[in-house]
């Protein structure tokens, strides 16, 4: 990526905040923050690299785009990939497939309250392992079901622009689907410069290994790997964003089981 695309880093960064400080200063007002130091005790931070993952689960199949691929085959692909939109591994069942991976990390204290956990095995997909080569990533989107999210980089680094209404994107009314006429790189080439003239500047950062970004519910964001990267991300519902989630289910899913979910949540 061009250097000028990485220069802006205006997100609030904190280290050692208490849970209350995080909730009052960022989660309740729905503001993004980059947290440092809260992964220091993760075994994954020391263990996870290409060799370790191949040894532990190289023959396991994971979700890569619309297909399933062994991790070993994905790394073979990533070594040869030259396309503008390279595939990346994004699997929601990784901890079931390889329990050791689930044991190598724990949810940071800031995000421990997760009301969707009451659904047990019936909860929507909520956590993913992400393995991607440089240039891979996820185009602008809002996280599903009006949930908030955290993304922890274990290896590598990621660029995050967070905007309210990203230029060049055409979302559906509920934000669940986005028409993206260009690749991530093309978006930077054709649209990124225009964000510098906005009165309200996008929130941006480079999230490096050992750091966690909190993405509040309803925030558009894009993620691109600046180098070969490994990460964990989880979506969650707490009391701070519960009303947004209830509104979302009522509007979007009232004819698809949402009413049942609403009644269940209101009974908690």
Backbone torsions as a table, in degrees:
resi	resn	phi	psi	omega
1	UNK	NA	151.3	178.6
2	UNK	-67.0	146.5	-177.3
3	UNK	-58.6	-38.7	-176.9
4	UNK	-67.1	-19.5	176.6
5	UNK	-77.1	-15.1	-176.5
6	UNK	-107.6	-6.5	-173.0
7	UNK	-66.5	-42.1	-175.5
8	UNK	-73.9	121.1	178.3
9	UNK	-142.5	84.6	-171.1
10	UNK	-112.9	14.5	177.7
11	UNK	-74.4	152.0	174.0
12	UNK	-72.9	131.0	178.1
13	UNK	-115.0	136.9	179.6
14	UNK	-140.2	150.1	174.4
15	UNK	-136.6	128.9	176.6
16	UNK	83.7	11.4	175.9
17	UNK	-62.3	146.1	172.4
18	UNK	-75.8	164.2	177.5
19	UNK	-61.5	-40.7	179.2
20	UNK	-62.7	-41.1	178.6
21	UNK	-62.9	-39.5	177.4
22	UNK	-65.1	-46.8	-177.1
23	UNK	-63.4	-45.6	-176.1
24	UNK	-74.5	-37.8	-173.7
25	UNK	-88.4	-21.9	-172.6
26	UNK	-134.9	-49.9	-175.9
27	UNK	-69.0	-46.3	-179.0
28	UNK	-63.6	-47.1	176.9
29	UNK	-79.3	1.4	175.2
30	UNK	63.5	52.3	-179.7
31	UNK	-117.2	140.0	178.4
32	UNK	-73.6	155.6	178.2
33	UNK	-154.0	148.5	172.8
34	UNK	-107.0	124.7	-175.1
35	UNK	-106.7	131.3	-179.4
36	UNK	-109.6	146.4	171.3
37	UNK	85.7	-5.7	-175.2
38	UNK	-89.2	2.3	174.9
39	UNK	-107.4	5.0	-171.1
40	UNK	-57.8	-27.4	-177.8
41	UNK	-95.8	2.6	178.5
42	UNK	-69.8	124.4	170.8
43	UNK	-57.3	-33.6	-178.2
44	UNK	-58.8	-33.5	-175.8
45	UNK	-62.8	-31.7	179.3
46	UNK	-94.2	-30.4	-170.6
47	UNK	-93.5	-37.6	-168.2
48	UNK	-75.1	114.2	166.8
49	UNK	-149.9	-177.2	-175.7
50	UNK	-59.6	-45.5	-177.0
51	UNK	-63.4	-42.6	-179.0
52	UNK	-64.6	-45.8	-177.9
53	UNK	-64.9	-38.9	178.0
54	UNK	-64.6	-39.5	179.5
55	UNK	-65.8	-42.7	-174.9
56	UNK	-79.6	-37.6	-172.3
57	UNK	-148.1	30.4	-178.4
58	UNK	-59.4	-30.3	-178.3
59	UNK	-92.8	-4.5	177.9
60	UNK	-76.3	147.5	-179.8
61	UNK	-97.6	135.1	-178.3
62	UNK	-129.3	161.9	179.2
63	UNK	-74.2	122.9	175.8
64	UNK	-129.6	102.5	-172.5
65	UNK	60.0	-133.0	-178.5
66	UNK	-85.9	-1.0	-173.8
67	UNK	-114.1	173.4	171.9
68	UNK	-111.5	137.4	-175.6
69	UNK	-145.6	142.0	174.8
70	UNK	-67.5	152.5	-179.9
71	UNK	-61.1	-40.0	178.1
72	UNK	-59.6	-44.6	178.8
73	UNK	-65.2	-35.1	178.5
74	UNK	-63.6	-41.9	179.3
75	UNK	-66.0	-35.7	174.7
76	UNK	-61.5	-44.9	177.0
77	UNK	-59.9	-47.3	-175.0
78	UNK	-64.4	-29.6	177.7
79	UNK	-68.5	-24.4	-174.8
80	UNK	-108.5	-12.5	-172.3
81	UNK	-63.4	133.5	177.5
82	UNK	-131.2	0.4	-176.9
83	UNK	-71.2	161.5	-177.2
84	UNK	-72.7	-27.8	178.5
85	UNK	-118.2	74.3	-177.6
86	UNK	-65.7	148.0	178.4
87	UNK	-74.1	152.2	173.0
88	UNK	-135.4	153.4	-178.7
89	UNK	-82.6	127.9	-175.2
90	UNK	-146.0	92.1	-168.3
91	UNK	-120.7	125.2	-178.2
92	UNK	-86.6	-9.2	-175.4
93	UNK	-110.1	16.4	-171.9
94	UNK	-58.7	-39.0	-176.4
95	UNK	-72.6	-26.2	174.3
96	UNK	-76.5	-38.9	-179.9
97	UNK	-70.8	-39.8	-177.1
98	UNK	-134.5	86.4	-176.4
99	UNK	-53.2	-30.6	-179.9
100	UNK	-58.7	-36.3	179.4
101	UNK	-64.7	-39.2	177.7
102	UNK	-67.4	-25.7	179.5
103	UNK	-83.7	-11.8	-176.2
104	UNK	-86.6	-0.6	177.4
105	UNK	-147.7	163.3	173.8
106	UNK	-139.5	153.1	-178.9
107	UNK	-65.3	127.4	176.1
108	UNK	-57.2	148.4	-175.7
109	UNK	-53.8	-31.9	-177.0
110	UNK	-61.2	-24.0	-171.6
111	UNK	-118.9	21.2	-173.9
112	UNK	-69.4	-28.6	179.2
113	UNK	-79.6	115.4	-178.9
114	UNK	-139.6	98.4	-173.2
115	UNK	-66.9	-24.6	178.5
116	UNK	-69.1	-11.4	179.3
117	UNK	-64.2	-19.6	179.5
118	UNK	-66.2	-17.6	179.1
119	UNK	-78.3	-11.4	179.9
120	UNK	59.1	-131.4	-177.3
121	UNK	-70.0	-12.7	-178.0
122	UNK	-93.2	0.2	-179.8
123	UNK	-66.6	153.3	175.2
124	UNK	-62.6	159.0	175.1
125	UNK	-52.7	136.3	-173.6
126	UNK	-139.8	-13.4	179.6
127	UNK	-139.1	146.8	-175.2
128	UNK	-142.5	145.3	163.6
129	UNK	-93.6	140.1	-178.0
130	UNK	-124.5	122.8	175.6
131	UNK	-127.0	122.3	-176.2
132	UNK	-150.3	149.0	176.5
133	UNK	-83.7	167.3	178.5
134	UNK	-56.5	133.1	179.9
135	UNK	95.1	-15.2	176.1
136	UNK	-83.0	164.3	179.1
137	UNK	164.0	-166.6	-176.4
138	UNK	-121.6	126.3	179.8
139	UNK	-69.7	175.0	-174.5
140	UNK	-54.0	133.2	178.8
141	UNK	-159.7	164.2	169.7
142	UNK	-109.9	138.4	-177.8
143	UNK	-64.3	147.5	-170.1
144	UNK	-66.5	152.7	172.7
145	UNK	60.9	23.6	-179.7
146	UNK	61.3	25.7	177.3
147	UNK	-78.6	158.8	167.4
148	UNK	-91.1	170.0	-176.9
149	UNK	-148.3	157.1	167.5
150	UNK	-128.9	145.2	-178.7
151	UNK	-129.3	117.6	-176.4
152	UNK	-109.6	120.4	179.6
153	UNK	-87.5	121.8	-179.9
154	UNK	-94.2	-42.9	175.8
155	UNK	-136.0	144.5	176.4
156	UNK	88.2	-153.1	-179.9
157	UNK	-158.6	154.0	-176.5
158	UNK	-135.3	142.1	173.5
159	UNK	-95.6	128.5	178.8
160	UNK	-120.3	109.9	160.8
161	UNK	-94.8	133.4	177.7
162	UNK	-121.7	118.3	-177.6
163	UNK	-127.4	159.3	175.1
164	UNK	-79.5	-50.7	177.3
165	UNK	-129.6	99.5	-176.3
166	UNK	-72.0	135.3	177.7
167	UNK	-71.3	147.1	177.4
168	UNK	84.2	0.5	179.8
169	UNK	-114.6	148.5	-176.8
170	UNK	-129.7	89.4	-174.5
171	UNK	-82.0	156.3	169.4
172	UNK	-72.2	168.4	-174.3
173	UNK	-61.4	-29.7	-179.4
174	UNK	-97.5	0.2	178.6
175	UNK	77.3	2.5	-175.7
176	UNK	-75.1	-27.4	-179.9
177	UNK	-129.4	143.9	-177.7
178	UNK	-133.0	128.0	172.2
179	UNK	-85.6	115.4	-177.7
180	UNK	-115.8	102.9	-173.7
181	UNK	-74.4	-8.9	-175.0
182	UNK	-136.1	164.4	174.5
183	UNK	-75.5	171.5	178.6
184	UNK	-59.5	-45.3	-179.7
185	UNK	-62.7	-42.5	178.2
186	UNK	-63.2	-35.4	178.1
187	UNK	-62.2	-44.7	177.9
188	UNK	-61.8	-41.7	-177.5
189	UNK	-67.5	-39.2	-171.0
190	UNK	-99.0	-23.5	-172.0
191	UNK	-124.5	-24.0	-172.1
192	UNK	-60.2	-40.5	-177.0
193	UNK	-58.3	-35.0	-177.3
194	UNK	-66.6	-23.3	-179.4
195	UNK	-67.0	-19.5	-178.9
196	UNK	-70.7	-16.8	-179.7
197	UNK	-96.2	-3.4	-179.8
198	UNK	-68.6	142.0	174.5
199	UNK	-64.5	-43.6	176.3
200	UNK	-99.8	103.5	-175.8
201	UNK	-70.7	146.1	174.1
202	UNK	-61.0	152.7	172.2
203	UNK	-88.1	128.4	-175.8
204	UNK	-135.8	155.5	174.6
205	UNK	-165.2	163.4	164.8
206	UNK	-109.5	117.8	-179.5
207	UNK	-95.2	120.1	-174.8
208	UNK	-104.5	171.4	-178.9
209	UNK	-55.8	131.4	-178.7
210	UNK	92.5	-2.3	-179.4
211	UNK	-110.8	155.8	-179.1
212	UNK	-129.2	133.7	173.9
213	UNK	-107.5	136.0	173.7
214	UNK	-97.5	120.9	178.3
215	UNK	-107.4	108.5	-177.8
216	UNK	-66.8	158.0	-179.9
217	UNK	-63.2	142.5	177.0
218	UNK	84.3	-1.2	-179.1
219	UNK	-91.1	123.1	171.2
220	UNK	-65.7	140.0	175.6
221	UNK	-153.3	155.2	177.4
222	UNK	-124.1	146.6	178.8
223	UNK	-132.8	128.7	175.3
224	UNK	-133.7	132.9	178.6
225	UNK	-76.3	125.3	179.1
226	UNK	-84.6	-17.1	176.7
227	UNK	-154.4	173.9	176.5
228	UNK	-56.5	127.5	-168.7
229	UNK	-137.4	153.3	173.3
230	UNK	-130.9	135.5	-177.1
231	UNK	-150.9	163.5	171.6
232	UNK	-122.2	135.5	174.0
233	UNK	-133.1	145.5	176.7
234	UNK	-137.4	143.6	171.6
235	UNK	-102.0	146.1	-176.2
236	UNK	-150.0	160.9	175.9
237	UNK	-123.6	124.3	174.9
238	UNK	-119.6	179.2	178.1
239	UNK	-63.5	-24.8	-178.7
240	UNK	-70.8	-31.6	-179.5
241	UNK	-115.8	12.8	-177.0
242	UNK	-61.5	-42.7	-178.1
243	UNK	-62.2	-38.1	177.2
244	UNK	-63.2	-39.9	179.3
245	UNK	-65.8	-43.3	178.8
246	UNK	-61.7	-43.2	177.4
247	UNK	-60.2	-42.9	-178.6
248	UNK	-62.0	-47.8	-179.1
249	UNK	-63.7	-37.7	-178.4
250	UNK	-65.7	-43.7	-175.9
251	UNK	-75.1	-45.9	-170.6
252	UNK	-90.8	-36.7	-169.7
253	UNK	-114.2	16.8	-175.2
254	UNK	-63.6	-21.3	176.7
255	UNK	-106.6	9.0	-177.7
256	UNK	-129.3	33.5	178.3
257	UNK	96.6	-1.9	-177.9
258	UNK	-65.6	-36.1	-180.0
259	UNK	-62.3	-40.9	177.5
260	UNK	-60.4	-42.2	179.0
261	UNK	-65.8	-42.2	179.2
262	UNK	-59.2	-47.8	-179.8
263	UNK	-60.3	-39.0	-179.8
264	UNK	-65.8	-44.7	-178.7
265	UNK	-66.6	-38.4	179.9
266	UNK	-68.4	-18.5	179.5
267	UNK	-84.0	-7.7	-176.3
268	UNK	-70.1	NA	NA
